[in-house]
Amino acid sequence: MVAVINYNAGNIRSVLYALERIGVAHELTADPERIRAADKVIFPGVGHAASTMAHLNETGLADVIRSLTQPVFGVCVGMQLLCSHSEEGDVDCLGVFPERVRKFRPAAGEKVPHMGWNDVRVRENNGWLSPKVDGEYCYYVHSYFVEPGPDTVATTNYCGTDFAAMMQKDNFYAAQFHPEKSAAVGEQIIRDFLAV
């Protein structure tokens, strides 16, 4: 069973639809015991880092997520909240990854948010991503990015800035883009996560 964490974030339904298309048993839940009992956990979302962290702390979900030992997949804001700190609201996050989240500072003529299709450049054979992911295009919507660090397994460039497209540390996996909106390659990445 895959638990999809239900919290005050948008875009969760598209993740549920993606899991339905793949045919994976799943449930949307905020129940700590159901989350802890799941085989895999997906932490998705679109939202504001500071308000989302406030909600996670108030409900106790922050401690639940940090304590998980099964594979966890953070998507978009879910990935950013797994980091140590975000400039979006100047907030301390979950601290699973030591990296920090920065705001894009575009030059003249460049637009933020970074919205649309961009590539995914896999850094190395990391043991969980299919080789066919490297160089493919996925769908991004974000104004903040994670600086590449030791946990970065794939990068992308926007506004002249390389940033972490995907990360992995221990049982935590993450993507800045939306695999659930990234057609065949996104489905492959979800399947790769479900296979770990």
C-alpha positions as CSV (number, residue, x, y, z in Angstrom):
1,M,0.0,0.0,0.0
2,V,1.2,3.5,-0.9
3,A,0.2,6.3,1.5
4,V,-0.1,9.8,0.0
5,I,0.2,12.4,2.8
6,N,-2.8,14.6,3.0
7,Y,-1.9,18.1,4.2
8,N,-2.7,21.7,3.3
9,A,-1.2,21.5,-0.2
10,G,-2.5,21.7,-3.7
11,N,-2.0,19.2,-6.6
12,I,-2.5,16.1,-4.6
13,R,-5.3,14.7,-6.8
14,S,-3.0,14.5,-9.8
15,V,-0.7,12.2,-7.8
16,L,-3.7,10.0,-6.9
17,Y,-4.7,9.8,-10.6
18,A,-1.2,8.8,-11.6
19,L,-1.2,6.0,-9.1
20,E,-4.6,4.9,-10.4
21,R,-3.3,4.8,-14.0
22,I,-0.4,2.6,-12.9
23,G,-2.8,0.3,-10.9
24,V,-1.1,0.8,-7.5
25,A,-3.1,0.4,-4.3
26,H,-3.0,3.7,-2.4
27,E,-4.7,5.9,0.1
28,L,-4.8,9.6,0.9
29,T,-4.3,10.0,4.6
30,A,-3.1,12.3,7.4
31,D,-3.3,9.5,10.0
32,P,0.2,8.9,11.4
33,E,-0.4,5.2,12.0
34,R,-1.6,4.6,8.4
35,I,1.4,6.6,7.1
36,R,3.8,4.6,9.3
37,A,2.2,1.3,8.2
38,A,2.4,2.0,4.5
39,D,4.9,0.2,2.3
40,K,5.8,3.4,0.5
41,V,4.9,7.1,1.2
42,I,4.5,10.0,-1.3
43,F,4.8,13.5,0.0
44,P,3.5,15.7,-2.8
45,G,2.2,19.2,-3.2
46,V,2.1,22.7,-4.3
47,G,2.1,25.5,-1.7
48,H,3.9,28.0,0.4
49,A,6.8,26.6,2.4
50,A,6.3,28.6,5.6
51,S,2.5,28.0,5.9
52,T,2.9,24.4,5.0
53,M,5.6,23.8,7.6
54,A,3.4,25.5,10.2
55,H,0.7,23.1,9.4
56,L,3.0,20.1,9.5
57,N,4.4,21.2,12.9
58,E,0.9,21.9,14.3
59,T,-0.5,18.5,13.2
60,G,2.6,16.5,14.2
61,L,3.1,15.3,10.6
62,A,6.6,16.9,10.6
63,D,7.8,14.5,13.2
64,V,6.0,11.6,11.5
65,I,7.7,12.3,8.1
66,R,11.2,12.7,9.7
67,S,10.8,9.3,11.5
68,L,9.7,7.2,8.5
69,T,12.0,4.3,7.6
70,Q,10.2,3.0,4.4
71,P,10.8,4.7,1.0
72,V,9.5,8.2,0.9
73,F,9.1,10.3,-2.3
74,G,8.9,14.1,-2.0
75,V,7.5,15.9,-5.0
76,C,7.9,19.7,-5.8
77,V,7.2,21.5,-2.5
78,G,7.4,18.0,-0.8
79,M,11.1,17.9,-2.0
80,Q,11.8,21.4,-0.8
81,L,10.3,20.8,2.6
82,L,12.6,17.8,3.1
83,C,15.5,20.3,3.0
84,S,17.0,22.2,5.9
85,H,15.7,25.7,5.3
86,S,13.7,27.7,2.7
87,E,13.9,31.3,1.7
88,E,10.1,31.1,1.0
89,G,9.0,32.6,4.3
90,D,12.4,32.2,5.8
91,V,11.5,28.9,7.5
92,D,13.3,25.9,8.9
93,C,12.1,22.7,7.1
94,L,12.2,19.0,7.9
95,G,16.0,18.7,7.7
96,V,16.2,15.3,6.0
97,F,18.5,16.8,3.3
98,P,21.0,19.4,4.5
99,E,20.6,21.5,1.3
100,R,18.9,24.9,1.4
101,V,16.1,26.2,-0.8
102,R,16.7,29.5,-2.7
103,K,14.6,31.9,-4.8
104,F,15.3,32.2,-8.4
105,R,16.7,35.7,-9.2
106,P,16.1,36.1,-13.0
107,A,18.0,38.4,-15.3
108,A,16.2,40.8,-17.6
109,G,13.7,38.9,-19.8
110,E,13.7,35.7,-17.8
111,K,10.5,34.7,-16.0
112,V,9.7,33.2,-12.6
113,P,8.2,30.9,-11.9
114,H,10.1,28.3,-13.9
115,M,7.1,26.8,-15.6
116,G,7.0,24.2,-18.4
117,W,9.1,21.3,-19.7
118,N,12.8,21.1,-19.0
119,D,15.4,18.3,-19.0
120,V,16.6,16.0,-16.3
121,R,20.3,15.3,-16.3
122,V,21.1,12.2,-14.2
123,R,24.4,12.6,-12.5
124,E,25.4,9.0,-12.1
125,N,24.0,5.5,-11.9
126,N,22.3,5.9,-8.6
127,G,20.7,2.4,-8.4
128,W,17.1,3.4,-8.6
129,L,16.4,5.5,-11.7
130,S,15.9,3.8,-15.1
131,P,18.7,4.8,-17.6
132,K,16.0,6.1,-19.9
133,V,15.3,9.0,-17.6
134,D,18.5,10.8,-18.3
135,G,18.1,13.6,-20.8
136,E,14.3,13.4,-20.8
137,Y,12.0,16.4,-20.3
138,C,9.7,16.7,-17.3
139,Y,7.1,19.3,-16.2
140,Y,8.3,22.0,-13.7
141,V,6.3,24.7,-11.8
142,H,8.4,26.5,-9.1
143,S,9.9,29.8,-8.0
144,Y,12.3,28.3,-5.5
145,F,15.0,25.7,-6.1
146,V,17.3,23.4,-4.1
147,E,21.1,24.1,-4.5
148,P,22.9,21.0,-5.8
149,G,24.6,19.1,-3.1
150,P,25.9,15.6,-2.1
151,D,22.3,14.2,-2.3
152,T,21.6,15.5,-5.8
153,V,21.1,12.7,-8.3
154,A,19.9,14.8,-11.2
155,T,20.1,18.5,-12.2
156,T,18.4,21.0,-14.4
157,N,19.3,24.6,-15.4
158,Y,17.1,27.6,-15.4
159,C,17.9,31.3,-15.3
160,G,21.6,30.3,-15.7
161,T,21.3,28.4,-12.4
162,D,21.9,24.6,-12.0
163,F,19.6,23.2,-9.4
164,A,18.6,19.8,-8.0
165,A,16.0,18.1,-10.2
166,M,16.1,14.9,-8.1
167,M,17.6,14.0,-4.8
168,Q,18.1,10.8,-2.7
169,K,19.4,10.1,0.8
170,D,18.9,6.9,2.6
171,N,15.1,6.0,2.3
172,F,14.2,9.5,1.1
173,Y,13.8,10.2,-2.7
174,A,12.6,13.5,-4.2
175,A,11.8,15.3,-7.5
176,Q,11.5,19.1,-8.0
177,F,9.3,18.5,-11.1
178,H,5.9,16.8,-11.2
179,P,6.4,13.2,-12.4
180,E,2.6,12.8,-12.2
181,K,2.3,15.5,-15.0
182,S,5.4,14.4,-17.0
183,A,3.8,11.8,-19.4
184,A,5.7,8.5,-20.0
185,V,9.0,9.5,-18.3
186,G,7.1,10.7,-15.2
187,E,5.3,7.4,-15.0
188,Q,8.6,5.6,-15.3
189,I,10.1,7.6,-12.4
190,I,7.1,6.8,-10.2
191,R,7.5,3.1,-11.2
192,D,11.2,3.4,-10.4
193,F,10.4,4.7,-6.9
194,L,7.8,2.0,-6.3
195,A,10.4,-0.6,-7.2
196,V,13.0,0.5,-4.6
